[in-house]
Amino acid sequence: MPASPTAVSADTYSSGGSSLPSPSAPDARKRRVSYFYEPSIGDYYYGQGHPMKPHRIRMAHNLVVHYRLHHLMEVCRPYPASAADIRRFHSEDYVDFLASITPQFLAASASTFGSSVADDGNSVHPFESSSSRQLRRFNVGEDCPVFEGLFEFCQASAGGSIGAAVKLNRGDADIAINWAGGLHHAKKCEASGFCYVNDIVLGILELLKFHKRVLYVDIDVHHGDGVEEAFYTTDRVMTVSFHKFGDFFPGTGHIKDVGFGTGKYYALNVPLNDGIDDESFQGLFRPLISKVMEIYQPDAVVLQCGADSLAGDRLGCFNLSVRGHADCLRFLRSFNVPLMVLGGGGYTMRNVARCWCYETAVAVGVEPDNKLPYSEYYEYFGPDYTLHIEPKNMENKNSLSDLEKIRNVLLEHLSRLQHSPSVPFQDRPPKTESPEEEEVDMDQRPTCKLWDGESYDSEPEDLAPHYGDIVESHSTPSHDKTENTAGSVVTIFKLNSSH
């Protein structure tokens, strides 16, 4: 049996970016980190064959605990976002729909009214017709299915991002992490791309109560369309998305999409091709983000760390290593601006867990041992049982000349921005009240009611990277579903919002 939990050592961070002075981190290395985790998040289940698996968040947390990273940060259990919190961005009728729809409701409506037809074969029952219209209207179906506990899942995800923003607003943390967040495709009135509630937009709206300008950076393989759309006409939020562009979901994010009106040139899109590697990615990321930080001078930064840009992702087509992916966080961390770190896509569970565990270590400023500590999910990480993965032997279709053209076009866009746009004086929106804090032993886990533990696979590498083609192998590694969390203590944040 492998050794017990692996020790971590100080990370020198010798290649970071410009470091700004901070009272809490004058040496530009040590950070106060708040980490949001809902213990039941891994119980939610989109359904057999669906690539989105919340269980990956539990696996990432399990590695965080077994590497003992939880001792280096404050661990918080988010209070669920209320319907009123979610309506700060999403439409009332859409939120009401999410709060009321259940698999049982759909089954009952199909069973009760499925045979109510007119002579021409069309449905005539108003309830059935209304239910079907709502599903189509809100884009809920195959990609965004109705599953048990759907709204509670959305509340946990959004609650973590809002709570992270509150931490940064109050100055209680330098970095706030919510791996259950980062669901960047959700729109104001509809679900999209496995995302129902856009926790990122909700978190940014909370940050804007105390910060004049917020920078949003997205390194998911898919374009961050929902966040860009939400802030397309304002200069108070700048969005920068690095993504695959072409015949690829969601089909948006052209380099010429730059924002509109007051927000013109405050949307930056970096369209990439298949197979981009660490060196090519950082050759764009660092100079562009350096120029953005210099010109825009954000008061807070939100980084979406979608792990489907890693090599070998089931739905992705990039070739980044865990270190290459984490270098984006390392670089943004070095600017010493309040930083919210969120999850996102990622469909090879073991690699998502590796990535988000390592990025948690980067946030707190340590370098974990590459040899994984033994845990209940240990067999997922075979045959190498290491934290880091090797890039695949695949062609990088991003030529040096193409990357140079992209960089030059985007730097030209940035040259059209005024330095740090001012914000007119206005009354600050009602702040989220100081949360009531309640300590809870994380060993006291809720009973699993949603996932029976029998339908997850260990995700063999040769599965086709297309949703419709994915077949579950049912070769679930043996593990303890109650997950021992080493006696760590969490804080529940009750967000008593007065929106």
C-alpha positions as CSV (number, residue, x, y, z in Angstrom):
1,M,0.0,0.0,0.0
2,P,1.3,3.5,-0.8
3,A,2.5,5.8,1.8
4,S,0.2,8.0,4.0
5,P,-0.7,11.5,3.0
6,T,2.1,13.3,1.1
7,A,3.9,16.3,2.5
8,V,4.1,19.6,0.6
9,S,7.0,22.0,0.3
10,A,7.3,25.7,-0.3
11,D,7.0,26.8,-3.9
12,T,9.5,29.4,-5.0
13,Y,7.3,30.9,-7.8
14,S,10.4,32.3,-9.4
15,S,8.7,32.8,-12.8
16,G,5.6,34.8,-11.6
17,G,4.3,38.0,-13.1
18,S,4.4,41.5,-11.6
19,S,3.7,41.5,-7.9
20,L,1.7,44.4,-6.4
21,P,2.0,45.4,-2.7
22,S,-0.5,44.0,-0.3
23,P,-0.7,44.4,3.5
24,S,-1.6,40.7,3.9
25,A,1.0,39.5,1.4
26,P,4.0,41.9,1.2
27,D,6.3,39.2,-0.1
28,A,3.9,38.4,-2.9
29,R,3.9,34.8,-2.0
30,K,1.7,34.0,1.0
31,R,-2.0,34.3,0.6
32,R,-5.1,34.0,2.8
33,V,-7.2,31.4,1.0
34,S,-10.8,30.6,1.6
35,Y,-12.0,27.4,0.0
36,F,-15.7,26.6,-0.5
37,Y,-16.9,23.0,-0.5
38,E,-20.4,21.5,-0.2
39,P,-19.9,17.9,1.1
40,S,-23.0,16.7,-0.8
41,I,-22.0,18.1,-4.2
42,G,-20.7,14.7,-5.4
43,D,-24.1,13.1,-4.8
44,Y,-25.8,15.0,-7.7
45,Y,-26.0,12.9,-10.9
46,Y,-26.9,14.2,-14.4
47,G,-27.8,10.7,-15.5
48,Q,-26.2,7.6,-17.0
49,G,-24.0,8.4,-20.0
50,H,-23.9,12.2,-19.3
51,P,-20.3,13.5,-19.3
52,M,-20.9,16.1,-16.6
53,K,-20.2,14.4,-13.3
54,P,-20.3,16.5,-10.1
55,H,-18.5,13.6,-8.4
56,R,-15.2,15.0,-9.9
57,I,-15.5,17.9,-7.3
58,R,-15.6,15.3,-4.5
59,M,-12.6,13.6,-6.0
60,A,-10.7,16.9,-6.2
61,H,-11.6,17.7,-2.6
62,N,-10.5,14.2,-1.5
63,L,-7.0,14.8,-2.9
64,V,-6.9,18.3,-1.3
65,V,-7.6,16.7,2.1
66,H,-5.1,13.8,1.6
67,Y,-2.4,16.2,0.6
68,R,-3.3,18.1,3.8
69,L,-3.9,21.3,1.9
70,H,-7.0,22.0,4.0
71,H,-4.7,22.9,6.9
72,L,-3.3,25.8,4.9
73,M,-6.6,27.6,4.2
74,E,-10.0,28.3,5.6
75,V,-12.5,25.7,4.5
76,C,-16.1,27.0,4.2
77,R,-19.3,25.2,3.5
78,P,-21.4,27.6,1.3
79,Y,-24.9,28.5,2.3
80,P,-27.3,27.7,-0.6
81,A,-28.1,30.7,-2.8
82,S,-31.7,31.7,-2.4
83,A,-34.1,32.1,-5.4
84,A,-33.9,35.9,-4.8
85,D,-30.0,35.7,-5.0
86,I,-30.3,33.8,-8.3
87,R,-32.8,36.3,-9.7
88,R,-30.2,39.0,-9.5
89,F,-29.2,37.8,-12.9
90,H,-31.7,35.1,-14.1
91,S,-35.3,35.9,-15.0
92,E,-38.0,35.2,-12.5
93,D,-39.9,32.7,-14.6
94,Y,-36.8,30.7,-15.4
95,V,-35.8,30.6,-11.7
96,D,-39.3,29.5,-10.8
97,F,-39.1,26.7,-13.4
98,L,-35.8,25.5,-12.0
99,A,-37.1,25.5,-8.5
100,S,-40.2,23.5,-9.4
101,I,-39.2,21.0,-12.1
102,T,-38.3,17.4,-10.9
103,P,-38.0,14.0,-12.6
104,Q,-41.1,12.9,-10.8
105,F,-43.0,15.9,-12.2
106,L,-42.0,15.1,-15.7
107,A,-42.8,11.4,-15.3
108,A,-46.2,12.1,-13.8
109,S,-47.1,14.5,-16.5
110,A,-46.1,12.1,-19.2
111,S,-48.0,9.2,-17.6
112,T,-51.1,11.2,-16.9
113,F,-51.5,13.2,-20.1
114,G,-49.5,11.2,-22.6
115,S,-52.7,9.7,-24.2
116,S,-54.7,13.0,-24.4
117,V,-54.8,13.6,-28.1
118,A,-57.1,15.1,-30.6
119,D,-58.4,13.4,-33.8
120,D,-55.4,14.8,-35.7
121,G,-53.0,13.2,-33.3
122,N,-51.9,16.4,-31.6
123,S,-51.8,16.8,-27.8
124,V,-54.8,18.8,-26.5
125,H,-54.2,18.8,-22.8
126,P,-53.0,22.3,-21.7
127,F,-50.8,20.9,-18.9
128,E,-48.8,18.6,-21.2
129,S,-48.5,21.3,-23.8
130,S,-47.3,23.9,-21.3
131,S,-44.8,21.5,-19.8
132,S,-43.3,20.7,-23.2
133,R,-43.2,24.3,-24.1
134,Q,-41.4,25.2,-20.9
135,L,-38.7,22.5,-21.5
136,R,-38.1,23.9,-25.0
137,R,-38.3,27.5,-23.9
138,F,-35.7,27.1,-21.1
139,N,-33.5,24.7,-23.2
140,V,-33.8,21.8,-20.7
141,G,-33.5,18.4,-22.2
142,E,-30.7,16.1,-23.3
143,D,-27.6,18.3,-22.7
144,C,-29.2,20.0,-19.6
145,P,-31.4,17.2,-18.2
146,V,-33.8,17.4,-15.3
147,F,-32.2,15.3,-12.5
148,E,-32.9,14.7,-8.8
149,G,-32.0,17.8,-6.7
150,L,-31.3,20.0,-9.7
151,F,-32.2,23.3,-8.0
152,E,-30.3,22.3,-4.8
153,F,-27.2,21.7,-7.0
154,C,-27.6,25.1,-8.6
155,Q,-28.0,26.7,-5.1
156,A,-24.8,25.0,-3.9
157,S,-22.8,26.1,-6.9
158,A,-24.1,29.7,-6.9
159,G,-23.9,29.9,-3.1
160,G,-20.2,29.1,-3.2
161,S,-19.4,31.8,-5.8
162,I,-21.5,34.4,-4.0
163,G,-19.9,33.4,-0.7
164,A,-16.4,33.7,-2.3
165,A,-17.2,37.2,-3.5
166,V,-18.4,38.2,0.0
167,K,-15.1,36.9,1.4
168,L,-13.1,39.1,-1.0
169,N,-15.4,42.1,-0.5
170,R,-14.9,42.0,3.2
171,G,-11.2,41.6,2.9
172,D,-11.2,38.3,4.7
173,A,-9.3,36.5,2.0
174,D,-6.9,37.2,-0.8
175,I,-8.0,34.2,-2.9
176,A,-11.4,32.4,-2.7
177,I,-11.9,29.1,-4.4
178,N,-15.2,27.3,-5.5
179,W,-14.6,24.3,-7.6
180,A,-18.3,23.7,-7.9
181,G,-18.6,27.0,-9.7
182,G,-17.5,28.2,-13.1
183,L,-20.7,27.2,-15.0
184,H,-20.2,29.8,-17.7
185,H,-22.7,28.8,-20.4
186,A,-26.0,29.5,-18.5
187,K,-28.0,32.4,-19.9
188,K,-30.4,34.9,-18.2
189,C,-33.4,32.9,-19.4
190,E,-32.2,29.4,-20.3
191,A,-29.8,26.6,-19.6
192,S,-27.0,25.8,-21.9
193,G,-24.0,23.4,-22.1
194,F,-24.7,21.5,-18.9
195,C,-25.1,24.8,-17.0
196,Y,-28.3,26.1,-15.5
197,V,-27.4,29.0,-13.1
198,N,-24.5,31.2,-14.0
199,D,-22.7,31.4,-10.7
200,I,-19.9,33.4,-12.2
201,V,-22.2,36.3,-13.2
202,L,-23.8,36.2,-9.7
203,G,-20.3,36.3,-8.1
204,I,-19.2,39.2,-10.3
205,L,-22.3,41.1,-9.5
206,E,-21.5,40.7,-5.8
207,L,-17.9,41.9,-6.4
208,L,-19.1,45.0,-8.2
209,K,-20.8,46.2,-5.1
210,F,-17.3,47.0,-3.7
211,H,-15.0,46.9,-6.7
212,K,-15.1,49.4,-9.6
213,R,-13.7,47.0,-12.2
214,V,-13.6,43.2,-12.4
215,L,-11.6,41.2,-14.8
216,Y,-13.0,37.8,-15.9
217,V,-10.5,35.3,-17.4
218,D,-11.7,31.9,-18.8
219,I,-9.4,29.0,-19.8
220,D,-12.1,26.4,-20.4
221,V,-11.8,24.8,-23.9
222,H,-15.3,26.2,-24.6
223,H,-16.0,29.9,-25.0
224,G,-17.3,31.7,-21.9
225,D,-20.4,32.9,-23.8
226,G,-22.8,33.3,-20.9
227,V,-20.5,35.6,-18.9
228,E,-19.4,37.6,-22.0
229,E,-23.1,38.1,-23.0
230,A,-24.0,39.3,-19.5
231,F,-21.4,42.0,-19.5
232,Y,-21.1,42.8,-23.2
233,T,-22.2,46.4,-22.9
234,T,-20.4,47.5,-19.8
235,D,-16.8,48.6,-19.1
236,R,-17.0,47.6,-15.4
237,V,-16.3,44.0,-16.3
238,M,-13.7,42.9,-18.8
239,T,-14.0,39.4,-20.2
240,V,-11.1,37.4,-21.7
241,S,-11.7,33.9,-23.0
242,F,-9.1,31.5,-24.4
243,H,-11.0,28.7,-26.2
244,K,-11.3,26.4,-29.2
245,F,-13.1,28.2,-32.0
246,G,-14.6,26.7,-35.2
247,D,-17.0,23.8,-35.5
248,F,-17.2,23.5,-31.7
249,F,-19.7,24.3,-29.0
250,P,-21.0,27.0,-28.4
251,G,-19.8,28.4,-31.7
252,T,-19.2,31.9,-30.4
253,G,-16.1,33.8,-29.4
254,H,-14.8,35.2,-32.7
255,I,-11.7,37.4,-32.4
256,K,-13.9,40.3,-33.8
257,D,-16.4,40.0,-31.0
258,V,-15.2,42.9,-28.8
259,G,-18.2,44.2,-26.9
260,F,-20.8,46.9,-27.7
261,G,-21.5,50.5,-26.7
262,T,-19.8,51.3,-23.4
263,G,-18.4,47.8,-23.4
264,K,-16.7,48.0,-26.8
265,Y,-13.2,46.4,-26.6
266,Y,-13.9,45.1,-23.1
267,A,-14.5,41.7,-24.4
268,L,-11.4,39.9,-25.6
269,N,-11.7,36.6,-27.4
270,V,-8.6,34.3,-28.1
271,P,-9.7,31.7,-30.7
272,L,-7.5,28.7,-30.7
273,N,-7.2,25.4,-32.7
274,D,-6.7,21.8,-31.7
275,G,-3.7,20.5,-29.9
276,I,-2.4,23.7,-28.3
277,D,0.4,22.9,-25.8
278,D,1.8,24.6,-22.7
279,E,4.4,26.7,-24.5
280,S,2.0,28.0,-27.2
281,F,-0.8,28.7,-24.6
282,Q,1.5,30.7,-22.3
283,G,3.0,32.5,-25.2
284,L,-0.4,34.1,-25.6
285,F,-1.7,34.1,-22.1
286,R,1.1,36.0,-20.3
287,P,1.6,38.9,-22.7
288,L,-2.1,39.5,-23.2
289,I,-3.0,39.2,-19.5
290,S,0.0,41.5,-18.6
291,K,-1.3,44.1,-21.0
292,V,-4.9,43.7,-19.7
293,M,-3.7,44.2,-16.1
294,E,-1.6,47.2,-17.0
295,I,-4.4,49.0,-18.9
296,Y,-7.6,47.9,-17.2
297,Q,-6.2,47.8,-13.6
298,P,-9.0,45.6,-12.2
299,D,-9.8,45.7,-8.5
300,A,-10.7,42.0,-8.5
301,V,-10.1,39.1,-10.9
302,V,-12.3,36.0,-11.5
303,L,-10.5,33.0,-13.1
304,Q,-12.6,30.2,-14.6
305,C,-10.4,27.0,-14.5
306,G,-12.3,24.7,-16.8
307,A,-10.3,21.5,-16.9
308,D,-11.5,20.3,-20.3
309,S,-8.6,22.2,-21.8
310,L,-6.3,19.5,-20.4
311,A,-4.7,16.9,-22.6
312,G,-6.9,13.8,-22.9
313,D,-10.2,15.3,-21.9
314,R,-13.2,13.4,-23.2
315,L,-14.8,16.4,-24.8
316,G,-11.8,18.7,-25.2
317,C,-9.2,19.0,-28.0
318,F,-6.3,20.9,-26.3
319,N,-3.1,19.4,-25.0
320,L,-2.3,21.3,-21.8
321,S,-0.5,19.6,-18.9
322,V,-1.7,20.2,-15.3
323,R,1.3,22.4,-14.7
324,G,0.6,24.4,-17.9
325,H,-3.0,24.9,-17.0
326,A,-2.1,25.9,-13.4
327,D,0.5,28.4,-14.7
328,C,-2.5,30.7,-15.6
329,L,-3.5,30.7,-12.0
330,R,0.1,31.1,-10.8
331,F,0.5,34.1,-13.1
332,L,-2.7,35.9,-12.1
333,R,-1.9,35.1,-8.4
334,S,1.3,37.0,-8.7
335,F,-0.4,40.3,-9.4
336,N,-1.7,40.2,-5.8
337,V,-5.2,41.4,-6.7
338,P,-8.2,39.8,-4.9
339,L,-8.8,36.6,-6.9
340,M,-11.8,34.3,-7.2
341,V,-11.0,30.8,-8.6
342,L,-13.7,28.7,-10.0
343,G,-14.2,25.3,-11.7
344,G,-16.0,24.7,-15.0
345,G,-15.8,22.0,-17.6
346,G,-13.7,18.9,-17.4
347,Y,-14.9,15.4,-18.3
348,T,-12.1,13.0,-17.5
349,M,-12.7,12.9,-13.8
350,R,-9.3,11.7,-12.6
351,N,-7.6,14.6,-14.5
352,V,-10.1,17.2,-13.3
353,A,-9.3,16.1,-9.7
354,R,-5.6,16.2,-10.3
355,C,-5.8,19.7,-11.9
356,W,-8.0,21.3,-9.2
357,C,-6.0,19.8,-6.4
358,Y,-2.8,21.1,-7.9
359,E,-4.3,24.5,-8.5
360,T,-5.5,24.6,-4.8
361,A,-1.8,24.0,-3.9
362,V,-0.7,26.8,-6.2
363,A,-3.3,29.1,-4.5
364,V,-1.9,28.4,-1.0
365,G,1.7,28.5,-2.3
366,V,3.0,25.0,-1.9
367,E,4.3,22.3,-4.3
368,P,2.8,18.9,-3.7
369,D,4.6,15.6,-4.2
370,N,3.9,14.1,-7.6
371,K,3.3,10.7,-6.0
372,L,-0.3,10.6,-5.0
373,P,-1.2,9.8,-1.4
374,Y,-3.5,6.8,-0.8
375,S,-7.2,7.6,-0.7
376,E,-10.5,5.9,-1.3
377,Y,-10.3,7.0,-5.0
378,Y,-6.8,5.8,-5.5
379,E,-7.6,3.3,-8.2
380,Y,-9.0,6.0,-10.4
381,F,-5.5,7.3,-10.9
382,G,-3.8,4.1,-12.2
383,P,-1.6,2.9,-13.6
384,D,0.9,5.7,-12.8
385,Y,-0.8,7.1,-9.6
386,T,0.8,10.5,-10.0
387,L,-0.6,14.0,-9.7
388,H,0.7,15.2,-13.0
389,I,-0.1,13.9,-16.5
390,E,1.9,13.9,-19.7
391,P,0.7,15.8,-22.8
392,K,-0.5,13.6,-25.6
393,N,1.4,12.9,-28.8
394,M,-0.9,15.1,-30.9
395,E,-0.4,17.7,-33.6
396,N,-0.5,21.3,-32.5
397,K,-2.6,23.0,-35.2
398,N,-1.7,26.5,-33.8
399,S,1.2,27.6,-36.0
400,L,3.6,30.3,-34.7
401,S,2.5,32.6,-37.4
402,D,-1.2,32.2,-36.5
403,L,-0.5,32.8,-32.8
404,E,1.5,35.9,-33.7
405,K,-1.4,37.2,-35.7
406,I,-3.8,36.6,-32.9
407,R,-1.6,38.3,-30.4
408,N,-1.1,41.3,-32.6
409,V,-4.8,41.7,-33.3
410,L,-5.7,41.5,-29.6
411,L,-2.9,43.8,-28.5
412,E,-4.3,46.3,-31.1
413,H,-7.7,45.9,-29.5
414,L,-6.3,46.6,-26.1
415,S,-4.5,49.7,-27.4
416,R,-8.0,51.3,-28.0
417,L,-9.0,51.1,-24.4
418,Q,-8.7,54.0,-22.0
419,H,-6.6,53.3,-19.0
420,S,-8.7,52.1,-16.0
421,P,-12.1,53.5,-16.9
422,S,-13.7,55.6,-14.2
423,V,-17.0,54.8,-12.5
424,P,-19.6,57.6,-12.0
425,F,-20.5,58.2,-8.4
426,Q,-23.6,56.2,-7.4
427,D,-25.1,54.7,-4.3
428,R,-23.7,51.3,-3.5
429,P,-26.3,48.4,-3.8
430,P,-27.3,46.8,-0.6
431,K,-24.4,44.6,0.6
432,T,-24.7,41.0,1.5
433,E,-24.8,41.1,5.3
434,S,-22.0,39.6,7.4
435,P,-22.8,35.9,7.4
436,E,-23.6,34.0,10.5
437,E,-20.8,31.4,11.0
438,E,-21.4,28.0,12.2
439,E,-18.7,25.4,12.6
440,V,-19.5,22.0,11.3
441,D,-17.4,18.8,11.5
442,M,-17.0,17.7,7.9
443,D,-17.0,14.0,9.1
444,Q,-20.7,14.4,9.7
445,R,-21.7,13.8,6.2
446,P,-25.3,13.8,4.9
447,T,-26.8,10.5,3.8
448,C,-26.4,10.0,0.1
449,K,-29.9,10.3,-1.4
450,L,-29.3,11.1,-5.0
451,W,-26.4,8.9,-6.3
452,D,-26.2,5.2,-5.5
453,G,-22.5,5.0,-6.4
454,E,-23.1,2.3,-9.0
455,S,-23.1,4.3,-12.3
456,Y,-19.7,6.0,-12.5
457,D,-16.9,4.5,-14.5
458,S,-13.1,5.0,-14.3
459,E,-13.2,6.6,-17.7
460,P,-10.9,4.7,-20.0
461,E,-8.9,6.9,-22.3
462,D,-10.2,5.4,-25.6
463,L,-13.8,6.6,-25.2
464,A,-14.9,8.8,-28.1
465,P,-14.8,12.5,-27.1
466,H,-18.5,13.1,-28.0
467,Y,-21.4,13.3,-25.7
468,G,-23.7,11.1,-27.7
469,D,-21.0,8.4,-28.2
470,I,-20.0,8.0,-24.5
471,V,-20.7,4.6,-23.0
472,E,-20.4,4.0,-19.3
473,S,-18.2,1.0,-18.5
474,H,-19.6,0.5,-15.0
475,S,-16.2,-0.4,-13.7
476,T,-16.5,1.6,-10.6
477,P,-13.5,1.5,-8.3
478,S,-14.2,0.4,-4.8
479,H,-14.4,3.4,-2.5
480,D,-16.0,4.7,0.7
481,K,-18.9,6.9,-0.3
482,T,-18.9,8.7,3.0
483,E,-15.4,10.1,2.4
484,N,-13.3,10.7,5.5
485,T,-12.2,14.3,5.5
486,A,-9.6,14.1,8.1
487,G,-11.6,15.9,10.8
488,S,-11.4,19.3,9.0
489,V,-13.8,21.9,10.2
490,V,-15.8,24.1,7.9
491,T,-17.7,27.4,8.2
492,I,-21.2,27.7,6.9
493,F,-21.9,31.1,5.4
494,K,-25.5,32.1,5.6
495,L,-25.9,34.8,3.0
496,N,-28.6,37.0,4.3
497,S,-29.0,39.1,1.2
498,S,-31.0,42.2,1.0
499,H,-31.3,42.5,-2.8
